[in-house]
Amino acid sequence: MTKSVSDFPVLESWQLIERLPDLYILTTLDFEIVKINAAWREHPGLQKDFQEGDYFREKVHPSDRHLLNSDLIETKDRELEQSSVEVRLGGHSQGYQWFELNFTQVHDFYVISCRTIFEERSLKDMLENKSQLLEKFFSQSLDGFFFMMLDEPVIWNEEISKQQVLDFVFENQKIIKLNSAMLEQYGAKEEDMLGMTPNDFFKHDLETGKDLWRRLFDQGKLHVESHERKLDGTEIYIEGDYICIYDREKRILGHFGIQRDITKQKRSEEEIYLLAKTDSLSRLWNRKYFLDELNKELDRVQRYKEKSTVVILNIDNLKKINSEFGHMAMQ
């Protein structure tokens, strides 16, 4: 470990600093460069832009100079043990690179050690850019995005009472983040939906809601269509994709969801279904519907070895009824 230069008179100790492999520079309290050590002079990103007599602050990227002003210049009247900042250094000849600067004030000088953090900052900037892009995608998506999390993780396996876990989840799992598309689907404001639980979403049909959660927790992910309610009670149909979020011990922390309102599509499908399965005049179920339901019932009784009954009724004087309430009446 390099001994702190603050243990020595500045100029007398510079011969030692000069030989250190680390980057060091000596400035006045106004940041005029007094000395530059050999490692600094030989650094490929610094050698051409730093000379004795230059002002160090001018070598700092304009967007970062306020860090020196606020953190260092205000402390001229007292000696610093150490102050550290991350800034971009360089100039016109070779551009700017990220460095971590450690300042030690010794009498009327700053001894500045410098460590390159180009890779660290590049990674940090990349993650920040990705985070910003993800946030932009999240907020501007036409699909509803949301996170629904638990305050404490839950275990989900065959050794626990899944019903008890579901009861706990339905009371405690809460919406913590959602986008505007999600709000539009439920006709709500953000403050209305943040903190909502599964009990709130499925109060009209808790049994169905818990069945959906059970399937999601069993599979870890789920694509499903659900029949839900807006906050004002209006019926809506939702198509969604959901995926569980786990901790390192594989306990469930919550889930992330992407969903869209398919109410118009479902209404159209219902209309098409009714047209195909009902008589256009009377709106009664037609022969095709009867045969479809009969086949379903036959499959059911064969699967479960049960019995079923078919009743055939004959209506007397149907011609008279049809003439009075059927085609002639409709004309």
Helices and strands as residue ranges (DSSP letters): G 5-7, H 10-18, E 23-28, E 33-36, H 38-42, G 56-59, G 62-64, H 65-71, G 73-75, E 83-91, E 95-106, E 109-116, H 118-140, E 144-154, H 162-172, E 174-178, H 180-186, H 190-193, H 198-201, H 206-219, E 221-229, E 235-246, E 252-261, H 263-277, H 287-304, H 318-325, H 327-330
